[in-house]
Amino acid sequence: MTYRAKMVGGKVEFEGGIKPADGVELRVDVVSTEKQQETSGARRPTLSEVLLNFAGTMNDPDLPVDGSVNHDHYIYGSPKR
């Protein structure tokens, strides 16, 4: 079962006045809205920003240096460019 609720004054208020029974174990997933993100100044990084963290980190001497140009050759066996 899924309940929707909001934090109000440090307390959880369930929509529709629903009150789960005492002792019921709940899992809380925080769902922030864009408005909340704007006011808090927090934003999730884009996929490209995350992937840029890995740029230039592959320094294995066993990897081909022309992998970006000839990836079809190394993956599928097509002729090198």
Phi and psi in degrees as GROMACS dihedral restraints (atoms count N, CA, C in turn):
[ dihedral_restraints ]
;  ai    aj    ak    al  type     phi  dphi    fc
    3     4     5     6     1  -116.0    20    10
    4     5     6     7     1   129.4    20    10
    6     7     8     9     1  -111.4    20    10
    7     8     9    10     1   143.2    20    10
    9    10    11    12     1  -107.3    20    10
   10    11    12    13     1   138.4    20    10
   12    13    14    15     1  -151.6    20    10
   13    14    15    16     1   165.6    20    10
   15    16    17    18     1  -133.6    20    10
   16    17    18    19     1   152.5    20    10
   18    19    20    21     1   -84.7    20    10
   19    20    21    22     1   126.1    20    10
   21    22    23    24     1  -133.7    20    10
   22    23    24    25     1   113.8    20    10
   24    25    26    27     1    60.3    20    10
   25    26    27    28     1    34.3    20    10
   27    28    29    30     1    82.2    20    10
   28    29    30    31     1     5.7    20    10
   30    31    32    33     1  -123.7    20    10
   31    32    33    34     1   151.5    20    10
   33    34    35    36     1   -87.5    20    10
   34    35    36    37     1   124.8    20    10
   36    37    38    39     1  -116.4    20    10
   37    38    39    40     1   119.4    20    10
   39    40    41    42     1   -80.6    20    10
   40    41    42    43     1   143.3    20    10
   42    43    44    45     1   -66.0    20    10
   43    44    45    46     1   144.1    20    10
   45    46    47    48     1    74.0    20    10
   46    47    48    49     1    11.2    20    10
   48    49    50    51     1    71.8    20    10
   49    50    51    52     1    14.7    20    10
   51    52    53    54     1   -69.1    20    10
   52    53    54    55     1   139.2    20    10
   54    55    56    57     1  -131.0    20    10
   55    56    57    58     1   108.3    20    10
   57    58    59    60     1   -61.1    20    10
   58    59    60    61     1   153.3    20    10
   60    61    62    63     1   -65.0    20    10
   61    62    63    64     1   150.8    20    10
   63    64    65    66     1   -58.4    20    10
   64    65    66    67     1   139.7    20    10
   66    67    68    69     1    87.0    20    10
   67    68    69    70     1    -6.9    20    10
   69    70    71    72     1   -71.0    20    10
   70    71    72    73     1   129.3    20    10
   72    73    74    75     1   -80.4    20    10
   73    74    75    76     1   128.9    20    10
   75    76    77    78     1  -117.1    20    10
   76    77    78    79     1   149.5    20    10
   78    79    80    81     1  -112.1    20    10
   79    80    81    82     1   131.8    20    10
   81    82    83    84     1  -109.6    20    10
   82    83    84    85     1   118.9    20    10
   84    85    86    87     1  -109.8    20    10
   85    86    87    88     1   117.8    20    10
   87    88    89    90     1   -80.2    20    10
   88    89    90    91     1   123.7    20    10
   90    91    92    93     1  -113.9    20    10
   91    92    93    94     1   108.4    20    10
   93    94    95    96     1   -94.3    20    10
   94    95    96    97     1   145.9    20    10
   96    97    98    99     1   -93.4    20    10
   97    98    99   100     1   164.7    20    10
   99   100   101   102     1   -60.2    20    10
  100   101   102   103     1   -36.5    20    10
  102   103   104   105     1   -62.9    20    10
  103   104   105   106     1   -42.4    20    10
  105   106   107   108     1   -64.6    20    10
  106   107   108   109     1   -39.0    20    10
  108   109   110   111     1   -65.7    20    10
  109   110   111   112     1   -39.0    20    10
  111   112   113   114     1   -65.3    20    10
  112   113   114   115     1   -42.0    20    10
  114   115   116   117     1   -73.6    20    10
  115   116   117   118     1   -30.2    20    10
  117   118   119   120     1   -86.1    20    10
  118   119   120   121     1   -14.2    20    10
  120   121   122   123     1    80.2    20    10
  121   122   123   124     1    -0.9    20    10
  123   124   125   126     1   -89.2    20    10
  124   125   126   127     1   141.2    20    10
  126   127   128   129     1  -146.3    20    10
  127   128   129   130     1   151.9    20    10
  129   130   131   132     1   -80.1    20    10
  130   131   132   133     1   139.8    20    10
  132   133   134   135     1   -68.8    20    10
  133   134   135   136     1   150.3    20    10
  135   136   137   138     1   -73.3    20    10
  136   137   138   139     1   165.2    20    10
  138   139   140   141     1   -59.7    20    10
  139   140   141   142     1   -41.3    20    10
  141   142   143   144     1   -65.0    20    10
  142   143   144   145     1   -35.2    20    10
  144   145   146   147     1   -66.5    20    10
  145   146   147   148     1   -39.3    20    10
  147   148   149   150     1   -66.5    20    10
  148   149   150   151     1   -45.8    20    10
  150   151   152   153     1   -67.5    20    10
  151   152   153   154     1   -29.6    20    10
  153   154   155   156     1   -62.3    20    10
  154   155   156   157     1   -23.8    20    10
  156   157   158   159     1   -63.2    20    10
  157   158   159   160     1   -22.4    20    10
  159   160   161   162     1   -96.7    20    10
  160   161   162   163     1    -6.7    20    10
  162   163   164   165     1   -61.7    20    10
  163   164   165   166     1   129.4    20    10
  165   166   167   168     1    77.1    20    10
  166   167   168   169     1    12.8    20    10
  168   169   170   171     1   -94.6    20    10
  169   170   171   172     1    -8.0    20    10
  171   172   173   174     1   -89.8    20    10
  172   173   174   175     1    94.9    20    10
  174   175   176   177     1  -113.8    20    10
  175   176   177   178     1    34.0    20    10
  177   178   179   180     1   -79.2    20    10
  178   179   180   181     1   121.3    20    10
  180   181   182   183     1   -66.5    20    10
  181   182   183   184     1   -15.1    20    10
  183   184   185   186     1   -83.0    20    10
  184   185   186   187     1   -10.6    20    10
  186   187   188   189     1   -83.3    20    10
  187   188   189   190     1   145.4    20    10
  189   190   191   192     1   -68.2    20    10
  190   191   192   193     1   143.1    20    10
  192   193   194   195     1   -79.6    20    10
  193   194   195   196     1   -15.5    20    10
  195   196   197   198     1  -105.6    20    10
  196   197   198   199     1    27.2    20    10
  198   199   200   201     1   -61.7    20    10
  199   200   201   202     1   -34.9    20    10
  201   202   203   204     1   -72.4    20    10
  202   203   204   205     1   -30.8    20    10
  204   205   206   207     1   -83.5    20    10
  205   206   207   208     1   -39.3    20    10
  207   208   209   210     1  -111.6    20    10
  208   209   210   211     1    34.3    20    10
  210   211   212   213     1   -61.0    20    10
  211   212   213   214     1   -33.6    20    10
  213   214   215   216     1   -64.2    20    10
  214   215   216   217     1   -33.5    20    10
  216   217   218   219     1   -66.8    20    10
  217   218   219   220     1   -45.5    20    10
  219   220   221   222     1   -74.4    20    10
  220   221   222   223     1   -27.8    20    10
  222   223   224   225     1   -89.3    20    10
  223   224   225   226     1   -47.9    20    10
  225   226   227   228     1  -110.1    20    10
  226   227   228   229     1   -10.4    20    10
  228   229   230   231     1    84.7    20    10
  229   230   231   232     1    11.5    20    10
  231   232   233   234     1   -69.9    20    10
  232   233   234   235     1   161.9    20    10
  234   235   236   237     1   -60.3    20    10
  235   236   237   238     1   148.1    20    10
  237   238   239   240     1   -68.9    20    10
  238   239   240   241     1   154.3    20    10
